[in-house]
């Protein structure tokens, strides 16, 4: 599940890097504006982000199957990444939901499409990715210790 969530996140970044625009406004108007004003720069940055996300989704799987050198190191990195995704995705999901619900009222207003995207799609997906990763690391800890 962690691999799937991370790959979906990476896939959208790659899609946008290649010039796609579907759901780009759910990231924020800054992303739409950047893709129009500096498409090459936006493509390069989003391509690097997509590659990073894909590596972050793939390395734990390769490590779990014993195909990655320095498995202990990669498990520690995966633990840190998973916990970061849980906190970051969870907090941003709650905050953006609170903004949409009127509990938090930003002084300068807010980008409704981006807030919906973060409340209902991107940040919950990050949370799911992190939670699935942390759970898989937790349940595989004995196998990892035996392999070491």
Secondary structure, DSSP 8 states (H G I E B T S, - for coil): -HHHHHHHHHHHHHHHHTT--TTGGGT-HHHHHHHHH-HHHHHHHHHHHHHHHHHHHHHHHHHHTT-SSSHHHHHHHHHHHHHHHHHHHHHHHHHHHHHHTTSS--TT---HHHHHHIIIIIHHHHHHHHHHHHHHHHHTHHHHHHH-
